[in-house]
Every structure is written in structure tokens, then in C-alpha cells.
Amino acid sequence: MNDISVIGASGHAKVIIDLIEELGYLIGNVYDQDFQKDKLLGFKVTHDFIDIPKQSIIAIGNNLVRKKIAIQFDLELNALIHPKSNVSRYSQIGKGTVVMAGVSINADSVIGKHCIINTNSSIDHECIIGDFVHVSPNAALAGNVQIGECSHIGIGSCIKQGVKVGKNCIIGAGAVVIRDVSDGLTIVGNPGKELKKK
């Protein structure tokens, strides 16, 4: 593999480009359908989504958009793991997932495909993270936590050991989750409570 292309040209893509270069790879094309974006970190932005290379990474924070693109283009790139992360050799990490600097992933944890495991987050032993999940910076998951597909774990949040978070959930910034969370809920506060819709 000589180069890696990047899908997305916003803030998260800047961090991904930095990660790719840190790993010693070259940047291929940078793709974004926003015609107002011409360059990103000096790289030309291509607006044509035809012939996206299989060795591309999706640099888009929105979980549902990332899922849609992953399905559409059937990408084959393995996980990108920052050299300054601490990832157990007994863990498993799916294709297209990015693991940022300062992350800790402990033994027997399983991370799905096209996830974002963001800066300084901590995933303890035997956690199971579904596909297309975003674990935000400084979030902490204790042992045996399960996170369902497309859920977003907010910055600085904490999830107690053994807790199960369903699919398509949002755990708010700084929330402390001590009980299981059903699919589709938004949890905020300490202790975490469901955010009621008006």
C-alpha cells in the first residue's frame, strides 16, 4: 500500500491526515462533495466521488453518514492505529476504524468496523464496540461495557463496568452512565438520565 485516500475534508479529516502521515503513508486523494472546499492542509480536494479507491479512510464524524459511505464504496482499508496509543495485542479492531493518540484499549476488547476511537479515550478489558461507533476524546469505558452500532459516546463521559448501551444512542458530554441504555436514547448528566423530548 503506497497511499491512503481520505473521504471528508473537515476538521476530523485534518486529524486523519496527520495520523496517516505519522504511520508513514502518503496521502492519495482527499474527497468531499462540498464545492466550497478546495484545499485541506495543502491537499487538493476532489469533488467527484467516482472511482473511490478501496484503500480509503472515511474521515467524517457523523456515524450514520460514515455508515452510508462505507456501505456504498465497500472499502477494504485495515484499521489505522496511532503509534502513541496503547492497544493490547489481545484486542481486535475492525476495518476502517481509526485509533487516535493517547487511546488505551485493553485485553479481549473487540472494536467494530469504521469506528472512531478518539484522543485519550480509554476502553478497558472485554468491551464490545459495535460498527460505526464514535468514542469521543477522554471518554472512559470500564470493563465489559457494550456499545451498540452507530452510538456516540460524548467527550469526557464515563460508563460503569458491565453496562450495555444500545444502538443509535447519544451519551452526552461528561455523562456518567451507571445503568443499561435502550436503543435510540440520549443520556445526559451525573448520574446519567434520559433526555426527555418536548
Disulfide bonds with the S-S distance in Angstrom:
none
